[in-house]
């Protein structure tokens, strides 16, 4: 992350961490960003349907660009949450004092996170492309990619560089903190299961997508916090020099 000012170092919370993490998004900035993440896609859909649809195909290109910038900003803020948590932050950070990221920064952050995803899941993707099967081998490759993904994402975001996605460096970092990292994987899987359960429950209850999307973004912020917090707890063992 290209940060001008370092976030505040760790501040003690009065709550046990297992409870406190669920309060992470509950800050003025966190709530504002969740609302922004909910409203902007709907505004883009409205513009696309009632304004840009009349100027096809230019309108479609503008819509795609707007979605890319929106996704870039979502990933930018999630990356900032990871960065802030890696420095000891325990609530969703305020970025109003930081320079507004330009288009190149948003697109760069988007491709950095997509690159982290690609390097971890490329084997599963290639296997599926050639076999068109989702058999045991596919799921094993996917599980291996999922195991390496959190460390790849953490490294890519904190170093703000594609060079940090070197598989050898990622494996070396995991080996340094193997047992705690397995705990992190378990925690993230638990959150993934929670998202799946909530999704199924909301679908059965036919809850408005606005509410369900808000819950997803809420859990995304918690996941980003867990990842950054992992570095804060184990920065000495990882020894990344950050």
Helices and strands as residue ranges (DSSP letters): H 17-20, G 21-23, H 28-50, G 52-55, H 58-86, H 103-131, H 136-159, G 162-165, H 167-176, H 178-205, H 209-238
